[in-house]
């Protein structure tokens, strides 16, 4: 049995405690708290991505598809049928899981570049559909979530702090799912698949099933984040919600810069990137358009060249999730 | 219908050259270059500036695009791409994705977001051949693409450097043992790959306006062409280009124009799933 009080766990618990108390110390309606909520939200999305990208090492460049499915499902259910986004969130999650399962059929044998390409194309398909099926989705104009005061039952609040705590709870839940999957039997199987798929198959791992479960869980959680994003920002359109660089790459990048396949990676990555981006946007965009995205690209290139294992590699302790025995998982 | 076929072939020939560059890079370096479409954009800008300041026709400016982007590509390969050649695919994917964002937004910073187009006398012209209309700018672009493809073929078959590129693609270790400077060859292959794409961008300038985000329109298109023909296959990319061109123009007859790309994606995913090695190559 491992010690319950490893430095890594203490750091994670400390992070959540500090994060939970933050709204008491900053202006509850202020900009700072919105940025903090975005940090947590993108940490949550990146953690969802990390289940497929980190544990199974299937590099998806199309998770914006699931994010968008979540946002569209809950918002459309609310606008057309009056169903509360609290329920729409789960409908979106289920729909994204179905989509992930369908996408798995043609792509499960693909690896590396090919998988990245296929997922990228999938998100593009979703973007094209959302843009052209104007009768349902509102087309390129996008959707606006109507705001009618504080109605907790309808996932609408006046204070940023309420959203902030909901997002924090979501992040906590997704981190728990990730941790359970990483340390549980499925985590061992996924790592076996990652290290050597054929060997895993021979050792009795049903590789298709394992990958299917991982991608469905990942897609479902990403969709839930999409719903929360829609409720939090009130507005989205096909080009922003299915965006390659804005969503798909960003969530992958957060996980990679933080540390691929590690529990703390997405949190560290989001803490580093989102404030940086916010700062760059606030300070520089007024002067030169595109500068913040340019800096983003340069950081990504630099990160890959300097430390491909991400910021978590600078953590002094050897990392538990990545050094446990890689395969040899038997039943 | 025959009209659509002709349009498709003319369009597809250019797609072929654009995608050949991507295929060459993958075939030789084993890296899928997600930033490839940005070099197309750069090629278009070079041709645009050549037209704007020197009155150079984009068809001639394309040569300038080829040369400049070749140099740029060579430097990018030697400084950045060479570092991840042996890294896992995830590092390669994200290096080129980062490059894509940096180049696209770098262009936005330098050139602004305006759409720029050229005025050439033959822009609206065309020929009538047996009752069919052949648009002049599409036709000239197609001819330029064909000429460049022939030159590329001659280069790869007949010159020492061309043979070295093919040798490195087959077996880098064996090529080194036979006296090929692999690092230099990788640089040349990458430069050549992005230069081909830039050339393709320049010759379509008479009928497509350029802006920093123009590359996005071509990303998936380019990958579809390459995957159809088999990643790494140069002739496959040319054939794939024509197929995609025809699919685009024929589907436009029956479906709204926004859905044009939708069919490409479907083909793309289907091909990836069923025959990732491409339609042309044997199993």
Interface residues (C-beta under 8 A of the other chain):
Chain A: X53 X57 X59 X61 X105 X106 X107 X109 X110 X111 X112 X113 X114 X116 X117 X118 X120 X121 X122 X124 X125 X128 X129 X131 X132 X244 X245 X249 X252 X253 X256 X260 X288 X289 X290 X291 X293 X294 X296 X297 X298 X299 X300 X301 X303 X304 X305 X308
Chain B: X26 X32 X80 X83 X84 X87 X88 X89 X90 X91 X92 X93 X94 X95 X97 X98 X99 X100 X101 X102 X103 X104 X105 X106 X107 X108 X109 X112 X113 X212 X216 X219 X220 X223 X224 X227 X231 X256 X258 X259 X261 X262 X265 X266 X268 X269 X270 X272 X273 X274 X276
